[in-house]
Amino acid sequence: MAQSPIRETDEEARALARRLIDEARHGALAVRDPETGHPVVSRVAVATDAAGAPVSLVSDLSHHTQALTRDPACSLLLGEPGARGDPLTHPRITLIATARFLRHGEDGHEALAARYLRQQPKAKLYIGFGDFGFLRFEVTRALLNGGFGKAYALTPADLAVTNPSGSAG
């Protein structure tokens, strides 16, 4: 029987996972195509809410928003390769999640919009458009690749922020 490549989650893995989430400004969002059931991936802007959970600002006109309206199961890949070396040696995290929408006028939208703009200031151009709303990622599981030979499976508790409200404002 093959040995599992997944290491026991430790504080170093938790800290790396938090850093990848906190520092991400875009990611790859995977959804299921409603017509074919096949995965479809889109690049989306990313920020965090006051609890440290990832969020995105999305248009109702986008394919990924329409797909998530029908099936909220998704995953979000965060982490960018460095300027040098093999891109596969740089850390990244896949967040397995359920999408929840927060629309204009709903409780918490205004506070999240102010926070989002501190992290994504260019969104000021379109954050007020009626077809844009927030997408919250309710993470159920995460897969962290911390580099060669450093694979971890994390729970939502492993991703918890020790100081909610974080440094992102």
Buried (B, 14 or more C-beta within 10 A) or exposed (E): EEEEEEBEBEEEBBEBBBEBBBEBEBBBBBBBBBEEEEEBEBEBBBBBBBEBBBBBBBBBEBEBBBBBEEBBBBBBBBBBEEEEEEEEBBBBBBBBBBBBBBEBEEEEBEEBBEBBBEBBEEBEEEBEEEEBBBBBBBBEBBBBBBEEEBBBBBEBEBBEBEEEEBEBE
